[in-house]
């Protein structure tokens, strides 16, 4: 079928049908007689009052010896050519929405409530501290998620960038790797009592580690992250997604050990400029990730002590035995329960009353974004 353009647009179905009638030397009455369709319906197509239905396409195909799909192509192409709209705007907004969870970020006050693509691009450039959004923004980060380690989503990246911006506003002591053993000891002591979690921010800060809490975004399961503002400014960020003492302290110490081990700076340190911007976030998932897990668990309860407790008591873990062991280890019983659950020694619903909440204590003192808490734009 000849699908030439007419005035830079596809010919209308009526114009194509008129041409086919002219080629055959038929009148509308004769086409009606051939197809069994009414002259009225054929004339409505020729005059542009109606389009070509699938049934009419089949009839025309049989009459003119071509395919019904040709007639449907004429109809669809013409209708699409007539569609008006700012297609460039739609394309630009689709690109921006692919980079970041814009609606969630606006609800959290991370970016302004704008809808035009120019305004959205400006807001995202400020948020991500970049001059271009041609490629999704990245920075090096090692993070832990409930679903395990894998490619980061746009929402997880946005969460990390928000944590980074908050951490940049904090004033902390000088970072000294030689004092991290002391920091580890202090953090471990806080895990004995739920209310002591409120001192976590202070202890991290005294040892030069910025500590922030950012509520997770919908659809994400990120628990925590470790990253660096520069080589002397480490950051530990938590989501406090699971409000239970064992998860809080395990995640906090897991990220602390990433800092202590230098994991978040372990790949492609020497790259700078455009070359460095092409490196994706560092997702520590092999030996370093397992090492941080083991260090965090053993810091809370020495592994040989936990192994001995399991051998002596399992599988009958009564509340009394758990509490006695926790007192001897100078740790909260909820931490013991959490490790037993992780070892699959007890079910996830066992002794839930021991898994006390600590989030409210933590956010009393930590710089926090979420749970109704807003941060003055003047600060960030």
C-alpha positions in Angstrom: 0.0 0.0 0.0 1.2 3.5 -0.8 1.6 5.4 2.5 3.0 8.7 1.2 3.0 11.6 3.5 0.4 14.4 2.9 1.4 17.9 4.2 4.1 16.2 6.3 1.5 13.9 7.9 0.1 10.5 7.0 -2.8 10.4 4.6 -6.1 10.0 6.4 -7.9 6.6 6.0 -10.5 8.4 3.9 -8.0 9.8 1.6 -6.3 6.4 1.1 -9.7 4.8 0.5 -10.6 7.5 -2.0 -7.3 6.7 -3.9 -8.1 3.0 -3.9 -11.6 3.6 -5.3 -10.1 5.8 -8.0 -7.5 3.1 -8.9 -10.3 0.5 -9.4 -12.7 3.0 -11.0 -15.3 2.2 -8.4 -18.0 4.4 -6.8 -18.9 4.2 -3.1 -22.1 2.4 -4.1 -20.1 -0.3 -5.9 -17.7 -0.7 -2.9 -20.7 -1.1 -0.7 -22.1 -3.8 -3.1 -18.7 -5.6 -3.1 -18.2 -5.6 0.7 -21.8 -5.8 1.9 -21.3 -2.7 4.0 -23.6 0.3 3.8 -22.8 3.3 1.6 -23.3 5.5 4.8 -20.5 3.8 6.7 -18.2 3.9 3.7 -18.9 7.6 3.1 -18.3 8.3 6.9 -14.8 7.0 6.5 -14.1 8.9 3.3 -15.3 12.1 4.9 -13.3 11.5 8.1 -16.3 11.2 10.4 -15.3 7.7 11.5 -12.2 5.6 11.4 -11.6 2.1 10.1 -12.7 -0.6 12.4 -11.1 -4.1 12.4 -14.2 -5.5 10.6 -14.1 -2.8 7.9 -10.3 -3.4 7.5 -11.0 -7.1 6.8 -13.7 -6.1 4.2 -11.4 -3.6 2.5 -8.5 -6.1 2.4 -10.7 -8.7 0.7 -12.1 -6.1 -1.8 -8.7 -4.6 -2.7 -6.5 -7.6 -2.4 -4.2 -6.4 0.4 -3.9 -7.2 4.1 -6.2 -6.0 6.8 -3.2 -5.0 8.8 -2.4 -2.5 6.1 -5.7 -0.7 6.7 -5.2 -0.8 10.4 -1.7 0.6 10.0 -3.2 3.5 8.0 -5.8 4.1 10.7 -3.3 3.9 13.6 -0.6 6.0 11.9 -2.9 8.7 11.1 -4.4 8.9 14.6 -1.0 8.9 16.1 0.2 11.7 13.8 -2.8 13.8 15.0 -1.9 13.4 18.7 -0.8 16.7 20.1 1.4 17.2 23.2 4.8 18.2 24.5 6.5 14.9 23.9 9.9 16.3 24.8 8.6 17.2 28.3 7.3 13.7 28.8 10.6 12.2 27.8 12.6 14.5 30.1 10.4 13.9 33.1 10.6 10.1 32.5 14.3 10.4 32.6 14.2 12.3 35.8 11.8 9.9 37.4 14.1 7.1 36.4 17.0 8.7 38.3 15.2 9.3 41.6 11.9 8.5 43.5 10.7 12.1 43.0 7.3 11.8 44.7 8.7 10.2 47.8 11.5 12.7 48.0 9.0 15.6 47.7 6.8 14.0 50.4 9.9 13.9 52.7 10.8 17.5 51.9 14.1 16.5 50.3 13.2 18.5 47.1 10.6 21.2 46.4 7.1 20.4 45.2 7.7 21.3 41.5 6.4 19.5 38.5 7.9 21.1 35.4 11.0 19.2 34.2 13.3 22.3 34.4 12.4 22.8 38.0 12.7 19.1 38.8 16.1 18.9 37.1 17.3 21.9 39.1 16.1 20.4 42.4 17.7 17.0 41.7 21.1 18.7 40.7 21.1 20.5 44.0 20.1 17.3 45.9 22.7 15.2 44.3 25.3 18.0 44.2 26.0 17.5 40.5 26.1 19.6 37.3 24.7 16.9 35.1 22.0 14.2 35.3 22.9 12.6 32.0 23.9 9.5 34.0 22.6 8.5 37.4 24.7 10.1 40.2 26.9 7.7 42.2 29.2 7.8 45.2 31.1 5.1 47.0 29.2 3.4 49.8 29.1 0.0 51.4 25.6 -0.7 52.6 23.6 -3.5 54.3 20.1 -4.4 53.4 17.6 -6.9 54.7 17.4 -8.6 51.3 21.2 -8.9 51.1 23.7 -7.0 48.9 23.0 -6.3 45.3 22.6 -3.5 42.7 21.3 -0.4 44.4 18.0 1.1 43.4 17.3 4.8 42.8 15.5 5.0 46.1 18.5 3.5 48.0 20.8 5.9 46.2 18.6 8.9 47.2 18.6 7.6 50.8 22.4 7.5 50.8 22.7 11.0 49.3 20.3 12.4 51.9 22.4 10.7 54.6 25.6 12.2 53.1 24.1 15.7 53.1 23.0 15.4 56.7 26.4 14.1 57.8 28.1 17.0 56.1 26.3 19.4 58.5 27.7 17.6 61.6 30.6 18.7 63.7 32.5 15.8 65.2 35.9 15.2 66.8 39.0 14.4 64.8 39.1 10.9 63.3 41.9 8.7 64.5 42.2 5.1 63.5 44.3 4.5 66.6 41.3 5.2 68.8 38.8 3.0 67.1 39.4 0.1 69.6 38.2 2.5 72.3 35.2 3.5 70.3 34.3 -0.2 69.8 34.5 -0.8 73.5 32.3 2.2 74.3 29.6 1.2 71.7 29.6 -2.4 73.0 28.9 -1.1 76.6 25.9 0.8 75.4 24.2 -2.4 74.1 23.5 -3.6 77.6 20.5 -1.3 78.2 17.9 0.0 75.7 18.0 3.6 76.9 21.8 3.7 76.4 21.2 3.8 72.6 20.6 7.5 73.0 24.4 7.9 73.5 25.4 6.2 70.2 25.6 9.5 68.3 27.8 11.0 71.0 30.2 8.1 71.0 30.5 7.9 67.3 31.0 11.7 67.1 33.7 11.7 69.8 35.7 9.3 67.7 35.3 11.3 64.5 32.6 9.3 62.9 29.5 11.1 61.8 26.3 9.3 62.7 22.8 10.0 61.2 19.4 8.3 61.1 17.4 8.5 57.9 14.0 6.7 57.7 13.9 4.4 54.8 11.9 5.2 51.7 8.9 3.1 50.6 9.9 -0.1 48.8 13.4 -0.2 50.2 14.9 -2.5 52.8 18.1 -0.7 53.5 19.3 -1.0 57.1 22.5 1.0 57.1 25.5 2.4 55.2 29.1 3.3 55.7 30.8 5.9 53.5 33.3 8.7 53.6 32.9 12.4 53.0 36.7 12.4 52.5 39.5 10.2 53.7 39.3 11.7 57.2 35.5 11.9 57.6 33.7 8.5 57.9 30.0 8.3 58.2 27.7 5.6 59.6 24.0 6.0 58.6 21.2 3.8 59.8 17.5 3.6 58.8 16.3 2.1 62.1 13.9 0.3 59.8 13.5 -2.6 62.3 12.8 -1.1 65.7 14.5 -3.8 67.8 17.6 -3.7 70.0 19.4 -6.6 68.3 19.0 -5.2 64.8 20.0 -1.7 65.8 23.3 -2.7 67.5 24.2 -5.3 65.0 23.7 -2.9 62.1 25.5 0.0 63.9 28.5 -2.2 64.7 28.5 -3.8 61.2 28.8 -0.3 59.6 31.4 0.7 62.3 33.5 -2.3 61.3 33.3 -1.3 57.6 34.8 2.0 58.7 37.4 0.4 60.9 38.4 -2.0 58.2 38.4 0.8 55.6 36.0 -1.2 53.3 34.2 1.8 51.9 37.5 3.1 50.5 38.9 -0.2 49.4 38.2 0.1 45.6 39.6 2.5 43.0 40.8 5.1 45.5 43.2 6.7 43.1 40.7 7.5 40.4 39.7 11.2 40.2 37.4 13.4 38.2 35.3 12.0 35.3 37.1 8.6 35.6 36.0 8.3 39.3 32.5 9.3 38.5 32.1 6.3 36.3 32.8 3.8 39.2 29.5 2.4 40.6 29.0 2.3 44.4 31.2 -0.2 46.2 29.0 -3.0 47.4 31.1 -5.1 49.8 29.6 -8.6 49.4 32.4 -11.1 49.8 35.0 -11.5 52.4 34.7 -8.0 53.7 31.0 -8.3 54.2 31.3 -11.6 56.0 34.1 -10.2 58.1 32.0 -7.2 59.2 29.1 -9.5 60.0 31.4 -11.7 62.1 33.0 -8.8 63.8 29.7 -7.2 64.8 28.3 -10.4 66.2 31.4 -11.3 68.1 31.7 -7.8 69.4 28.3 -8.1 71.0 28.8 -11.6 72.2 32.2 -13.4 71.7 31.7 -16.2 69.2 33.2 -18.8 71.5 30.8 -17.8 74.3 27.9 -18.0 72.0 29.0 -21.4 70.6 29.3 -22.7 74.2 25.9 -21.5 75.2 24.3 -23.2 72.2 26.0 -26.5 72.9 25.1 -26.4 76.6 21.5 -25.2 76.4 20.1 -25.9 72.9 17.5 -26.6 71.8 15.7 -25.7 75.1 16.3 -22.0 75.3 14.2 -20.9 78.3 13.8 -17.3 79.1 15.7 -17.8 82.4 18.7 -19.4 80.7 18.8 -16.6 78.1 18.6 -13.9 80.8 21.3 -15.5 82.8 23.6 -15.8 79.8 22.9 -12.2 78.9 23.7 -11.0 82.4 27.0 -12.9 82.3 27.9 -11.3 79.0 26.7 -7.9 80.2 24.4 -7.6 77.1 20.7 -7.1 76.7 18.8 -10.4 76.4 17.3 -9.2 73.1 20.7 -9.4 71.5 21.1 -13.0 72.6 17.6 -13.8 71.1 18.6 -12.0 67.9 21.7 -14.1 67.5 19.8 -17.3 68.3 17.3 -16.4 65.6 20.1 -15.6 63.1 21.7 -19.0 63.8 18.2 -20.6 63.3 18.4 -22.0 66.8 14.9 -20.5 67.5 12.1 -19.3 65.4 11.7 -15.6 64.4 8.7 -15.3 66.7 10.4 -16.7 69.8 10.8 -14.4 72.8 9.7 -11.4 70.9 9.1 -9.5 74.1 12.8 -9.4 74.6 13.4 -7.6 71.3 12.7 -4.2 72.8 12.4 -1.0 70.8 15.2 1.5 70.8 14.4 3.9 68.0 12.8 6.6 70.1 15.9 6.6 72.4 18.3 6.9 69.4 16.5 9.8 67.7 16.4 11.8 70.9 20.0 12.8 70.2 21.0 11.7 66.7 20.5 13.9 63.7 17.4 12.3 62.3 15.3 12.6 59.1 11.9 10.8 59.3 9.0 9.8 61.6 7.6 13.3 61.3 10.9 15.0 62.2 11.9 17.7 59.7 15.3 19.4 59.4 15.5 23.2 58.8 16.5 24.0 55.2 19.0 26.4 56.7 20.9 23.5 58.2 21.1 21.4 55.1 
